[in-house]
Amino acid sequence: MKEKEKTLTAAAANEGFFKKYGFYLALLVLCVIVSLPTPDGLSVAGHRMLGIMVFSVIVWATTAISYPVSAGVIIALMALLIGFAPNPATGKIFGTAAGLAMGLKGFSSTAFCLVGAALFLAAAMTKTGLDKRIALTVLSKLGTKSNHVVIGVICCGFILSFFVPSTTARVACLVPIVLGMISAFGVPLNSRFAGMLMITVAQVDSVWNVGIKTAAAQNMVAVNFIRTQLGVDISWMDWFIAAAPFAILMSFALYHVMMFLMPPEIKEIPGGKETVKKLLADMGKITTNEIKLLVISICLLILWTTEKKLHVIDTSTTTMVAITLLMLPKIGVMQWNEVVNKINWGTVVLFGVGISLGSALLSTKAATWLANVIVSTFDLADSTTLTVLAIMALFLIIVHMGFASAAGLASAIIPIIISVLQQLKTPGVNVIGMTMILQYVVSFGFILPVNAPQNMIAYGTNTFEVRDFVRSGIPLTLIGFALIMLLGSTYWKWLGLV
C-alpha cells in the first residue's frame, strides 16, 4: 500500500511539474526554433510554423493550459510570427491580417461545422435520454451471465457510435448506467468485474472511433485534409467499408483480452436481468421527443450511408439540417438555451485551430520540408507500402502516448503524413487510402487513461487502477498494430487502399 502511495505521489509530482511549467517550456522551445537559422529549402514562414507546431504539441501533451486557451495562444502566435515573415511571392511581409486569417482558416471548414453539429446531436441524445434507453434496451436482451454483460457493453458502444457522434458523450452515457448496474448487482466498486466493465466502456469507444467516420472528431480532421489537399471527399460508407472489419475484429479481441486479464469473480449475476429491466422501467414509456429524435437520427444515418450512392449531399450538410430540425418549434426536441451550456466549446475551438495549424503547415510548405527529412532519415523513398505503413503506425502509437487529444494529434500529424506519402517513389502508392488507414492508428489511445477523454471519464469512477488499464491497453495496441499489418496486406490491398 505504501509503495502504491509513493508511486501515485511521484506520478502526481511529475504531472504537476509538466502542468506547471509546460507552457514556459513550450515558449522556450519555440524561441529556440525561431532563433535558429532557417534551413535550406524552407521559407521563414515555414520555419516559424514548425516552431508553432512544436509549441502546440508541448502544450497539448502537457495540458499546461486548457485547450481553448491554447487555441487562442496559437492563433495569436500565427498572426504575429507569420504576419512578420517575408512572403516569397511578393517580397514583402505577409502582414498580421494574413497571419490571423491563417489562424482562423479552420473555422470556415465544413468539417468544423460537422463537429459542432455532432456535439449538438449528442446533447439532444443526453437531454431526451434516448442514448440511455438504447443502452438499457440492449443490455436487457443479453441475460445475466457476467460474460453476457460484457458483450452487452461492447454492443452498446457499437450501436451508440452510429447515433452519438461524440466519444465523450457515449462514455458519459454508459458510465452511469454501468455504475448503476454494479451497485444494483451488489458488486464492489473495486472488484475485477466492475473494473473490467468500466475499462471495456472506454476501450470499445476507442475501437469504434476507428470503425465509423462520424464517431470521432479526429476522423473529421483527416477527412478534411484529404479533401482539401488531395481533392477527394471520403463518404461515410467508403470509410465504413474500409474500417468496420478492423473495428469488428478489435471488438472480439477486446472481449477476449478483458475476460482473460480480468476474469469476473462471478459467472452469473443474481437478479441482473430484472435490475436492468427496472432501470429501463424507471425511465417510463418512450416520450414524443425521443421518438422524434430517433426518427431524425435514423434518417440522418440513412443519408450518411447513402452519400454519393443515392444523393450528393455531404455529411456536414445533412448533419446541419438535422440539428436545425431538432431545434425548430414543434418539430424539434431542444432549445438553444437548454443545450448551449452542455456543449464542450473547448473541443470545438480546439478542432478549428487544429485544422488551421495543419493548413498553415501545408500552405507554408513546412509539412513538405519535414516530410522530406522523415523520408530521408528513415530511407522510406523506395520502401514498400507495407514497410511505410509499419514504420508510420509505430511512430503514431509512440507519439500518442504523450497526447491527451486525438484531434490535436491528427491536426499536427496528418498534414505531415500526407506530405510523407507524396514523397514516396514506390509505384502504386495510394496516398488517400494510406492516410485513412494511418488515421485509424491516431484513434488507438488504448494504453494510458490520459490518452483520451473517454479513458479519464472511466478512470474517474475509481473502479480500476492505472496498471489495470495499461495491462489491457498494451495487448490491445499490439493486436491493433498486427491487424493493421494483416489487413494492409490482404483486405485493404484488395480494396486498393494500400
C-alpha positions as CSV (number, residue, x, y, z in Angstrom):
1,M,0.0,0.0,0.0
2,K,2.8,2.4,0.9
3,E,4.6,1.6,-2.4
4,K,1.3,2.4,-4.3
5,E,1.1,5.7,-2.4
6,K,4.7,6.5,-3.3
7,T,4.1,5.7,-6.9
8,L,1.0,7.9,-7.1
9,T,2.8,10.7,-5.3
10,A,5.7,10.6,-7.7
11,A,3.3,10.5,-10.7
12,A,1.4,13.4,-9.3
13,A,4.6,15.3,-8.8
14,N,5.7,14.7,-12.4
15,E,2.3,15.6,-13.7
16,G,2.4,18.8,-11.5
17,F,5.8,19.7,-12.9
18,F,4.8,19.5,-16.5
19,K,1.4,21.1,-15.9
20,K,3.1,24.0,-14.0
21,Y,6.0,24.6,-16.4
22,G,4.8,23.0,-19.7
23,F,3.7,26.4,-21.1
24,Y,7.1,28.0,-20.4
25,L,8.9,25.0,-21.7
26,A,6.8,25.3,-24.9
27,L,7.6,29.0,-25.2
28,L,11.4,28.3,-24.7
29,V,11.4,25.7,-27.4
30,L,9.5,28.0,-29.7
31,C,12.0,30.8,-29.2
32,V,15.0,28.4,-29.7
33,I,13.5,27.0,-33.0
34,V,12.6,30.5,-34.4
35,S,16.1,31.9,-33.5
36,L,17.9,29.1,-35.3
37,P,19.0,29.8,-38.9
38,T,16.3,28.9,-41.4
39,P,17.2,25.5,-43.1
40,D,17.8,25.3,-46.8
41,G,14.6,24.7,-48.8
42,L,12.4,26.1,-46.0
43,S,10.8,29.5,-46.0
44,V,10.9,31.8,-43.0
45,A,7.1,31.3,-42.6
46,G,7.5,27.6,-42.8
47,H,10.3,27.7,-40.3
48,R,8.2,29.6,-37.8
49,M,5.2,27.3,-38.4
50,L,7.4,24.3,-37.4
51,G,8.1,26.2,-34.1
52,I,4.4,26.9,-33.6
53,M,3.7,23.2,-34.3
54,V,6.2,22.0,-31.6
55,F,4.8,24.6,-29.2
56,S,1.3,23.3,-29.8
57,V,2.4,19.7,-29.3
58,I,4.0,20.5,-26.0
59,V,1.1,22.5,-24.5
60,W,-1.4,19.8,-25.7
61,A,0.7,16.9,-24.4
62,T,1.4,18.5,-21.0
63,T,-2.1,20.2,-20.7
64,A,-0.2,23.1,-19.2
65,I,-3.0,25.4,-20.3
66,S,-6.6,24.5,-21.2
67,Y,-7.4,23.6,-24.9
68,P,-9.5,26.8,-25.5
69,V,-6.7,29.0,-24.1
70,S,-4.1,27.1,-26.1
71,A,-6.2,27.8,-29.2
72,G,-6.1,31.5,-28.6
73,V,-2.4,31.5,-28.0
74,I,-1.8,29.5,-31.2
75,I,-3.9,32.0,-33.3
76,A,-2.0,34.9,-31.8
77,L,1.3,33.3,-32.5
78,M,0.3,32.6,-36.1
79,A,-0.9,36.2,-36.6
80,L,2.4,37.7,-35.3
81,L,5.1,35.2,-36.3
82,I,3.6,34.6,-39.8
83,G,2.4,38.2,-40.1
84,F,6.0,39.5,-39.8
85,A,7.5,36.8,-42.0
86,P,8.5,37.6,-45.6
87,N,6.2,36.4,-48.3
88,P,8.3,34.8,-51.1
89,A,5.5,35.6,-53.6
90,T,5.5,39.4,-53.0
91,G,8.9,40.1,-51.4
92,K,7.0,41.9,-48.6
93,I,5.9,40.6,-45.2
94,F,2.6,38.6,-45.0
95,G,1.0,41.1,-42.7
96,T,-0.7,40.3,-39.4
97,A,-4.1,40.2,-41.1
98,A,-2.9,37.4,-43.4
99,G,-1.4,35.6,-40.4
100,L,-4.6,36.0,-38.5
101,A,-6.5,34.7,-41.5
102,M,-4.3,31.5,-41.4
103,G,-5.1,31.1,-37.8
104,L,-8.8,31.3,-38.4
105,K,-9.0,29.3,-41.6
106,G,-10.1,26.1,-39.8
107,F,-13.2,27.8,-38.5
108,S,-14.6,28.1,-42.1
109,S,-14.1,24.4,-42.8
110,T,-17.2,22.1,-43.4
111,A,-15.5,19.6,-41.1
112,F,-15.6,22.3,-38.3
113,C,-19.3,22.7,-38.8
114,L,-19.8,18.9,-38.7
115,V,-18.0,18.6,-35.3
116,G,-20.1,21.4,-33.9
117,A,-23.3,19.9,-35.2
118,A,-22.3,16.5,-33.9
119,L,-21.9,17.9,-30.3
120,F,-25.5,19.3,-30.5
121,L,-26.7,15.9,-31.7
122,A,-25.0,14.3,-28.7
123,A,-26.6,16.9,-26.4
124,A,-30.0,16.1,-27.8
125,M,-29.4,12.4,-27.1
126,T,-28.5,13.2,-23.5
127,K,-31.4,15.7,-23.0
128,T,-34.1,13.2,-24.2
129,G,-32.4,10.2,-22.6
130,L,-32.6,8.2,-25.9
131,D,-29.0,7.2,-25.6
132,K,-29.6,5.7,-22.2
133,R,-32.8,3.9,-23.4
134,I,-30.9,2.4,-26.3
135,A,-28.1,1.2,-24.0
136,L,-30.5,-0.3,-21.4
137,T,-32.6,-2.0,-24.1
138,V,-29.5,-3.7,-25.5
139,L,-28.4,-4.8,-22.0
140,S,-31.8,-6.1,-21.1
141,K,-31.7,-8.6,-24.0
142,L,-28.4,-10.3,-23.2
143,G,-29.1,-12.2,-20.0
144,T,-27.4,-12.2,-16.5
145,K,-24.2,-14.1,-17.1
146,S,-21.2,-11.9,-16.5
147,N,-19.7,-12.5,-19.9
148,H,-23.0,-11.6,-21.5
149,V,-23.0,-8.3,-19.6
150,V,-19.5,-7.6,-21.1
151,I,-20.8,-8.4,-24.6
152,G,-23.7,-6.1,-23.9
153,V,-21.4,-3.2,-23.0
154,I,-19.5,-3.8,-26.2
155,C,-22.7,-3.9,-28.2
156,C,-23.9,-0.7,-26.6
157,G,-20.6,1.0,-27.6
158,F,-21.0,-0.2,-31.1
159,I,-24.7,0.9,-31.5
160,L,-24.3,4.3,-29.9
161,S,-21.3,5.0,-32.2
162,F,-23.8,5.2,-35.1
163,F,-26.2,7.7,-33.3
164,V,-24.0,9.7,-30.9
165,P,-21.1,11.3,-32.8
166,S,-19.1,12.2,-29.7
167,T,-16.9,9.7,-27.9
168,T,-17.1,11.6,-24.6
169,A,-20.9,11.8,-24.8
170,R,-21.1,8.0,-25.5
171,V,-18.9,7.2,-22.5
172,A,-20.7,9.7,-20.3
173,C,-23.9,7.9,-21.2
174,L,-22.7,4.4,-20.5
175,V,-20.7,5.1,-17.3
176,P,-23.7,6.0,-15.0
177,I,-25.7,3.0,-16.5
178,V,-22.8,0.6,-15.7
179,L,-22.3,2.1,-12.3
180,G,-26.0,1.7,-11.6
181,M,-25.8,-1.9,-12.6
182,I,-22.8,-2.6,-10.5
183,S,-24.5,-1.0,-7.5
184,A,-27.7,-2.9,-8.1
185,F,-25.9,-6.2,-8.5
186,G,-24.2,-5.7,-5.2
187,V,-20.7,-5.9,-6.8
188,P,-18.0,-3.9,-5.0
189,L,-16.6,-1.0,-7.0
190,N,-13.0,-2.4,-6.5
191,S,-13.9,-5.8,-7.9
192,R,-12.4,-7.2,-11.1
193,F,-15.8,-7.3,-12.6
194,A,-16.5,-3.7,-12.0
195,G,-13.1,-2.7,-13.3
196,M,-13.4,-4.8,-16.4
197,L,-16.8,-3.4,-17.3
198,M,-15.6,0.2,-16.9
199,I,-12.3,-0.4,-18.9
200,T,-14.4,-2.1,-21.6
201,V,-16.7,1.0,-21.8
202,A,-13.7,3.2,-22.6
203,Q,-11.9,0.8,-24.9
204,V,-14.8,-0.1,-27.1
205,D,-15.5,3.5,-27.8
206,S,-11.9,3.9,-29.0
207,V,-12.3,0.9,-31.1
208,W,-15.4,2.2,-32.9
209,N,-13.9,5.6,-33.3
210,V,-12.0,3.8,-36.0
211,G,-14.9,2.0,-37.5
212,I,-17.3,4.9,-38.1
213,K,-16.4,8.1,-39.8
214,T,-18.7,10.3,-37.7
215,A,-17.9,8.7,-34.4
216,A,-15.0,11.0,-33.5
217,A,-13.7,14.5,-34.2
218,Q,-10.2,13.3,-35.2
219,N,-11.7,11.5,-38.2
220,M,-13.1,14.8,-39.4
221,V,-9.6,16.3,-39.2
222,A,-8.2,13.6,-41.5
223,V,-11.2,13.7,-43.9
224,N,-10.9,17.5,-44.1
225,F,-7.2,17.4,-45.0
226,I,-7.7,14.6,-47.5
227,R,-10.4,16.7,-49.2
228,T,-8.5,20.0,-49.2
229,Q,-5.1,18.6,-50.1
230,L,-5.9,15.5,-52.2
231,G,-9.2,16.6,-53.7
232,V,-11.2,13.5,-52.6
233,D,-14.1,13.5,-50.1
234,I,-14.4,10.2,-48.4
235,S,-18.0,9.2,-47.9
236,W,-19.5,7.7,-44.7
237,M,-20.0,4.3,-46.5
238,D,-16.5,4.3,-48.0
239,W,-15.0,4.8,-44.6
240,F,-17.3,2.2,-43.0
241,I,-16.5,-0.5,-45.7
242,A,-12.7,0.0,-45.1
243,A,-12.7,0.4,-41.3
244,A,-15.6,-1.7,-40.0
245,P,-13.7,-5.1,-40.4
246,F,-10.9,-3.8,-38.3
247,A,-13.3,-2.5,-35.6
248,I,-15.3,-5.8,-35.6
249,L,-12.1,-7.9,-35.1
250,M,-10.9,-5.5,-32.4
251,S,-14.2,-5.8,-30.6
252,F,-13.8,-9.6,-30.5
253,A,-10.2,-9.1,-29.3
254,L,-11.4,-6.7,-26.6
255,Y,-13.8,-9.2,-25.2
256,H,-11.2,-12.0,-25.0
257,V,-8.5,-9.7,-23.6
258,M,-10.7,-8.4,-20.9
259,M,-12.1,-11.9,-20.0
260,F,-8.6,-13.3,-19.8
261,L,-6.9,-10.5,-17.9
262,M,-9.7,-9.6,-15.5
263,P,-12.0,-12.6,-15.3
264,P,-15.1,-11.8,-13.3
265,E,-15.4,-13.3,-9.8
266,I,-18.9,-14.4,-10.5
267,K,-20.3,-16.3,-13.6
268,E,-23.9,-15.1,-13.2
269,I,-25.4,-12.1,-11.5
270,P,-28.5,-12.9,-9.4
271,G,-31.4,-10.7,-10.5
272,G,-29.3,-9.0,-13.1
273,K,-31.8,-9.0,-15.9
274,E,-34.5,-7.8,-13.5
275,T,-32.2,-4.9,-12.4
276,V,-31.7,-3.7,-16.0
277,K,-35.4,-4.0,-16.7
278,K,-36.1,-2.0,-13.6
279,L,-33.7,0.7,-14.7
280,L,-35.5,0.7,-18.1
281,A,-38.9,0.8,-16.5
282,D,-37.9,3.7,-14.3
283,M,-37.4,5.7,-17.5
284,G,-41.1,5.2,-18.3
285,K,-42.6,4.9,-21.7
286,I,-40.7,6.3,-24.7
287,T,-41.5,10.0,-25.0
288,T,-42.6,12.0,-28.0
289,N,-39.2,13.8,-28.1
290,E,-37.4,10.5,-28.0
291,I,-39.5,9.3,-31.0
292,K,-38.8,12.5,-32.9
293,L,-35.0,12.2,-32.2
294,L,-35.0,8.5,-33.1
295,V,-36.7,9.2,-36.5
296,I,-34.4,12.1,-37.3
297,S,-31.3,10.1,-36.2
298,I,-32.3,7.1,-38.4
299,C,-33.0,9.4,-41.4
300,L,-29.6,11.0,-40.8
301,L,-27.9,7.7,-40.6
302,I,-29.6,6.7,-43.9
303,L,-28.4,9.9,-45.5
304,W,-24.8,9.3,-44.2
305,T,-24.7,5.7,-45.5
306,T,-26.1,6.6,-48.9
307,E,-23.9,9.6,-49.5
308,K,-22.5,9.5,-53.1
309,K,-24.7,6.4,-53.7
310,L,-28.2,7.8,-53.8
311,H,-27.6,11.5,-53.4
312,V,-24.7,14.1,-53.4
313,I,-25.4,15.8,-50.1
314,D,-22.3,15.7,-48.0
315,T,-22.2,14.5,-44.4
316,S,-21.7,18.0,-42.9
317,T,-24.8,19.4,-44.7
318,T,-27.1,16.6,-43.7
319,T,-26.0,16.8,-40.1
320,M,-26.5,20.6,-40.0
321,V,-30.0,20.1,-41.5
322,A,-30.8,17.5,-38.8
323,I,-29.7,19.8,-36.0
324,T,-31.8,22.6,-37.5
325,L,-34.8,20.4,-37.4
326,L,-34.1,19.3,-33.8
327,M,-34.2,23.0,-32.7
328,L,-37.3,24.1,-34.6
329,P,-40.6,24.8,-32.8
330,K,-43.0,21.8,-32.7
331,I,-40.6,19.6,-34.8
332,G,-37.6,19.9,-32.5
333,V,-36.7,18.3,-29.2
334,M,-34.5,21.0,-27.7
335,Q,-34.0,24.8,-27.4
336,W,-30.7,26.7,-27.7
337,N,-30.7,27.8,-24.0
338,E,-31.3,24.2,-22.9
339,V,-28.2,22.7,-24.5
340,V,-25.8,25.6,-25.1
341,N,-24.1,25.0,-21.7
342,K,-23.9,21.3,-22.4
343,I,-21.7,21.7,-25.4
344,N,-17.9,21.3,-24.9
345,W,-17.0,24.5,-26.7
346,G,-13.3,23.9,-25.9
347,T,-13.4,20.9,-28.2
348,V,-15.0,22.9,-30.9
349,V,-12.4,25.7,-30.6
350,L,-9.5,23.2,-30.5
351,F,-10.8,21.5,-33.6
352,G,-11.0,24.7,-35.6
353,V,-7.5,25.8,-34.6
354,G,-6.2,22.2,-35.3
355,I,-7.4,22.5,-38.8
356,S,-5.8,26.0,-39.1
357,L,-2.5,24.6,-37.8
358,G,-2.4,21.8,-40.3
359,S,-3.5,24.0,-43.2
360,A,-0.7,26.5,-42.4
361,L,1.9,23.7,-42.2
362,L,0.9,22.7,-45.7
363,S,0.5,26.2,-47.2
364,T,3.9,27.4,-45.9
365,K,5.5,24.1,-47.2
366,A,6.7,23.3,-43.6
367,A,5.0,19.9,-43.8
368,T,6.6,19.1,-47.1
369,W,10.1,20.1,-45.8
370,L,9.6,18.0,-42.6
371,A,8.3,15.1,-44.8
372,N,11.5,15.2,-46.8
373,V,13.5,15.0,-43.6
374,I,11.5,12.0,-42.4
375,V,11.7,10.2,-45.8
376,S,15.5,10.6,-46.0
377,T,16.1,9.8,-42.3
378,F,14.2,6.5,-42.4
379,D,15.1,5.8,-46.1
380,L,11.4,5.5,-47.0
381,A,11.5,6.8,-50.6
382,D,11.9,3.3,-52.1
383,S,10.3,1.3,-49.3
384,T,7.3,-1.0,-49.9
385,T,3.9,0.4,-48.8
386,L,3.7,-2.2,-46.0
387,T,7.1,-1.1,-44.6
388,V,6.0,2.6,-44.7
389,L,2.7,1.6,-43.1
390,A,4.5,-0.3,-40.3
391,I,7.0,2.5,-39.6
392,M,4.4,5.3,-39.6
393,A,1.9,3.3,-37.5
394,L,4.6,2.5,-34.8
395,F,5.6,6.2,-34.9
396,L,1.9,7.2,-34.3
397,I,1.5,4.7,-31.5
398,I,4.6,6.1,-29.7
399,V,3.7,9.7,-30.2
400,H,0.1,9.2,-29.0
401,M,1.5,8.1,-25.6
402,G,2.1,11.8,-24.9
403,F,-1.2,13.1,-26.2
404,A,-4.5,13.6,-24.4
405,S,-6.3,14.7,-27.5
406,A,-6.6,12.5,-30.7
407,A,-8.0,15.6,-32.5
408,G,-4.8,17.5,-31.6
409,L,-2.6,14.7,-32.7
410,A,-4.4,14.4,-36.0
411,S,-4.2,18.1,-36.6
412,A,-0.4,18.1,-36.1
413,I,0.4,14.8,-37.8
414,I,-2.0,14.2,-40.7
415,P,-0.6,17.0,-42.9
416,I,2.9,15.6,-42.4
417,I,1.7,12.1,-43.2
418,I,0.2,13.3,-46.4
419,S,3.4,15.0,-47.4
420,V,5.5,11.9,-46.5
421,L,3.3,9.7,-48.6
422,Q,3.6,12.1,-51.5
423,Q,7.4,11.9,-51.4
424,L,7.5,8.1,-51.8
425,K,8.9,6.9,-55.1
426,T,7.3,3.4,-54.7
427,P,4.9,2.9,-57.7
428,G,1.2,2.4,-56.9
429,V,1.1,4.2,-53.5
430,N,-2.5,5.2,-52.7
431,V,-1.9,8.4,-50.7
432,I,-5.6,8.7,-49.8
433,G,-6.0,5.1,-48.6
434,M,-2.8,5.1,-46.6
435,T,-3.7,8.4,-45.0
436,M,-7.1,7.0,-44.0
437,I,-5.5,3.8,-42.5
438,L,-2.9,5.8,-40.5
439,Q,-5.7,7.9,-39.2
440,Y,-7.2,4.7,-37.7
441,V,-4.0,4.4,-35.6
442,V,-4.5,8.0,-34.4
443,S,-7.6,6.8,-32.6
444,F,-5.8,4.0,-30.7
445,G,-5.3,5.6,-27.3
446,F,-5.6,2.2,-25.6
447,I,-2.6,2.3,-23.2
448,L,-3.0,5.1,-20.7
449,P,-6.1,6.8,-19.1
450,V,-4.7,10.2,-20.1
451,N,-4.5,9.2,-23.8
452,A,-8.2,10.1,-24.3
453,P,-11.0,12.0,-22.5
454,Q,-13.2,8.8,-22.5
455,N,-10.5,7.0,-20.7
456,M,-10.4,9.6,-18.0
457,I,-14.2,9.6,-17.5
458,A,-14.0,5.8,-16.9
459,Y,-10.9,6.2,-14.7
460,G,-12.8,8.8,-12.6
461,T,-15.2,6.1,-11.4
462,N,-12.5,4.6,-9.1
463,T,-13.3,1.1,-10.4
464,F,-9.8,0.3,-11.6
465,E,-6.1,1.3,-11.2
466,V,-3.9,2.7,-13.9
467,R,-2.0,-0.5,-14.1
468,D,-5.2,-2.4,-14.9
469,F,-5.8,-0.1,-17.9
470,V,-2.2,-0.5,-19.0
471,R,-2.4,-4.3,-18.7
472,S,-5.3,-4.3,-21.1
473,G,-4.1,-1.5,-23.3
474,I,-0.7,-2.9,-24.3
475,P,-2.1,-6.2,-25.7
476,L,-4.9,-4.3,-27.4
477,T,-2.4,-2.0,-29.0
478,L,-0.2,-4.9,-30.2
479,I,-3.3,-6.7,-31.6
480,G,-4.4,-3.4,-33.3
481,F,-1.0,-3.0,-34.9
482,A,-1.0,-6.6,-36.0
483,L,-4.5,-6.2,-37.5
484,I,-3.3,-3.0,-39.3
485,M,-0.5,-5.0,-40.9
486,L,-2.7,-8.1,-41.6
487,L,-5.5,-6.1,-43.3
488,G,-2.9,-3.9,-45.0
489,S,-1.5,-7.0,-46.8
490,T,-4.9,-8.5,-47.5
491,Y,-8.3,-6.8,-47.3
492,W,-7.1,-3.2,-47.7
493,K,-4.8,-4.3,-50.5
494,W,-7.7,-5.9,-52.3
495,L,-9.7,-2.6,-51.9
496,G,-6.7,-0.8,-53.4
497,L,-6.1,1.3,-50.3
498,V,-2.5,0.0,-49.8
